[in-house]
Amino acid sequence: MPDKTPAPQELIHFGTVGSPQTTPTSGTPAAVEHTRLLGLDHLEIAWVRSVTATDKTCAEIKAAANQYHVTLSIHAPYFINLNSQTAELMRNSDERLLKAARTGYLAGARDIVFHPGSYHEQPPEQVYERVKEKVIEIRDILRSEGVDVILRPETMGKTAVFGTLDELVQLAREVDGVLPCIDWAHLHARSGDGSFNGYDDFAATLQKVKDNLGDRGLKHLHCHLSGIEYTAKGEKRHIPLNQADILYRELMQALVDFEAAGVIAVEAPEPFHVSDCLTIQATYRHVLRGGELSGGDY
């Protein structure tokens, strides 16, 4: 007799950061369609250099996402620093984040991921207050315009930059409209020796999110994941999973055990961009269905 047991509900959806490399034609609407053809559910649009999409293009992206049932997020430009050291740099940084949020909202995205800034050798507590002030300012501007988005500062992989898990969880506790983007590879690399790795560390992170942010955090996760190379100072570069030491299988087990929900967007170098994402998705599904972590059946 065939097994008629319903498949467990998949609470984590997967996709790539940037258009899947196998997309046959250019343009984000085509990338959305290809995402669905790959069996993925999410696309993080990588506007990491600049935001140039027109209103017409945004309407086309939103229509494609609705048609193919693909959720969207935005990775805002890298050149954002909420601790910029001059008024001009601060204005430019603010405008980049505001433009990414405004344009992304038009395209149908609600989560706006960004790199929050640098310490500039200042005390972390001082930088935290500056970042908090700027995030509140930007959030209030967006809300006054009816731009309903969640600002997602990303956990960062280098020790010289703002973005520890504790900093971003605290920021999300204190500022409505903010939740962290948890980059698991960055947390692994930021430890300097790869010591943040394995089930206990991943579970402790999810427990911290649950304790501090409740269902608002745990049931609305937005994560990045990839292989990563690192030094004592943290992140060096993203690498393929088959060259990496991050224990992503154990991470999938922790996510299942906590009944966490949300998105994992995979950052991997070509030509492993799509294959690594599909591997992680398949691993999650395997664990969700009670599969063992050991063995070669991933």
Number of C-alpha atoms within 10 A of each C-alpha: 3 4 5 6 6 6 9 10 10 15 17 23 19 27 31 27 24 20 23 24 16 15 18 10 10 9 12 24 20 17 24 31 18 20 26 18 12 14 12 21 23 23 30 28 23 20 18 17 12 14 17 11 17 12 12 11 17 20 16 18 26 23 16 20 26 13 12 15 16 20 22 24 27 27 24 26 20 18 19 22 24 26 24 20 11 8 9 10 16 17 12 15 21 20 14 22 28 19 17 24 30 20 21 28 22 21 26 22 25 21 24 29 27 24 23 25 24 22 21 14 9 11 9 17 10 11 20 21 13 14 20 18 13 17 22 16 12 17 21 14 13 17 12 10 9 11 19 17 21 19 23 27 25 27 29 27 27 23 18 17 19 27 29 19 20 13 17 24 24 18 20 23 17 12 15 12 17 23 28 27 27 26 22 26 30 29 26 28 29 27 20 18 14 20 13 20 21 17 18 13 17 23 18 12 18 20 16 17 25 17 12 16 17 14 14 13 24 22 19 17 21 25 22 23 25 25 26 26 20 21 15 14 15 23 22 16 15 18 18 19 22 10 10 15 14 24 17 23 19 21 23 23 23 23 21 20 12 14 15 21 19 16 25 29 23 26 26 23 17 14 11 17 23 24 17 23 25 19 13 23 21 15 22 26 20 18 20 21 14 11 15 12 15 8 7 5 10 16
